[in-house]
Amino acid sequence: MQVDYRDYAMELVEDNGFDAKDMLVAALKFMSQDDVEEMLEANEYPMRFAFWESDDDNALMEDF
């Protein structure tokens, strides 16, 4: 049987009292910059720095 480590990490937080913020920080520190960017985009979090990659002065406003 293969362990689903995502579910296990969620159980540690939800059922075993581990701190969610500590788990988030650990995950973000482990992930590459590209992994974090992809995760933010996949979950539709606003891309704060999108305007730096565009010549359009209103690019940031279009993201919201």
The 8 nearest C-alpha neighbors of each residue, nearest first, counted from 0:
[[1, 2, 3, 4, 7, 6, 5, 8],
 [0, 2, 3, 4, 7, 6, 5, 8],
 [1, 3, 4, 0, 7, 6, 5, 8],
 [4, 2, 5, 6, 7, 1, 8, 0],
 [3, 5, 7, 6, 2, 8, 9, 1],
 [6, 4, 8, 7, 3, 9, 10, 2],
 [5, 7, 9, 4, 8, 3, 10, 2],
 [6, 8, 4, 10, 5, 9, 11, 3],
 [9, 7, 11, 5, 10, 6, 4, 12],
 [8, 10, 6, 12, 7, 11, 13, 5],
 [11, 9, 7, 13, 14, 12, 8, 6],
 [10, 12, 15, 8, 9, 17, 14, 13],
 [11, 13, 17, 9, 10, 16, 19, 15],
 [14, 12, 10, 11, 9, 15, 16, 17],
 [15, 13, 10, 11, 12, 16, 9, 17],
 [16, 14, 11, 17, 12, 13, 10, 18],
 [15, 17, 12, 14, 18, 13, 11, 19],
 [16, 18, 12, 11, 15, 19, 13, 22],
 [17, 19, 21, 20, 12, 16, 22, 11],
 [20, 18, 22, 21, 12, 23, 17, 13],
 [19, 21, 23, 22, 18, 24, 25, 17],
 [20, 22, 24, 18, 23, 19, 25, 17],
 [21, 23, 19, 25, 20, 24, 26, 18],
 [24, 22, 20, 26, 21, 25, 27, 19],
 [23, 25, 21, 27, 26, 22, 28, 20],
 [24, 26, 22, 28, 23, 27, 21, 29],
 [25, 27, 23, 29, 24, 28, 22, 30],
 [28, 26, 24, 30, 29, 25, 23, 35],
 [27, 29, 25, 26, 30, 24, 31, 23],
 [28, 30, 26, 27, 25, 31, 24, 34],
 [31, 29, 27, 28, 34, 26, 35, 32],
 [30, 32, 34, 33, 35, 29, 28, 27],
 [31, 33, 35, 34, 36, 30, 37, 27],
 [32, 34, 36, 31, 35, 37, 30, 38],
 [35, 33, 31, 37, 32, 36, 30, 38],
 [36, 34, 38, 32, 33, 37, 39, 30],
 [35, 37, 33, 39, 38, 34, 32, 40],
 [38, 36, 40, 34, 35, 39, 41, 33],
 [37, 39, 35, 41, 36, 40, 34, 42],
 [40, 38, 44, 36, 42, 37, 41, 43],
 [39, 41, 43, 37, 42, 38, 44, 36],
 [42, 40, 38, 43, 39, 37, 44, 36],
 [41, 43, 39, 40, 44, 38, 37, 45],
 [44, 42, 40, 41, 39, 45, 46, 38],
 [43, 45, 39, 42, 40, 46, 41, 38],
 [46, 44, 47, 43, 62, 63, 39, 40],
 [45, 47, 49, 48, 44, 62, 40, 39],
 [48, 46, 49, 45, 59, 50, 62, 44],
 [47, 49, 50, 51, 46, 52, 59, 45],
 [50, 48, 51, 46, 52, 47, 59, 53],
 [49, 51, 59, 58, 53, 52, 48, 56],
 [52, 50, 49, 53, 48, 54, 58, 59],
 [51, 53, 50, 49, 54, 48, 55, 58],
 [54, 52, 50, 55, 51, 58, 49, 56],
 [53, 55, 56, 52, 50, 51, 58, 57],
 [54, 56, 58, 53, 57, 50, 59, 52],
 [57, 55, 58, 54, 50, 59, 53, 60],
 [58, 56, 60, 55, 59, 61, 50, 54],
 [57, 59, 50, 61, 55, 60, 56, 53],
 [60, 58, 50, 61, 62, 57, 49, 47],
 [59, 61, 57, 62, 58, 63, 50, 56],
 [62, 60, 58, 59, 63, 57, 50, 49],
 [61, 63, 60, 59, 45, 58, 46, 49],
 [62, 61, 60, 45, 59, 46, 58, 47]]
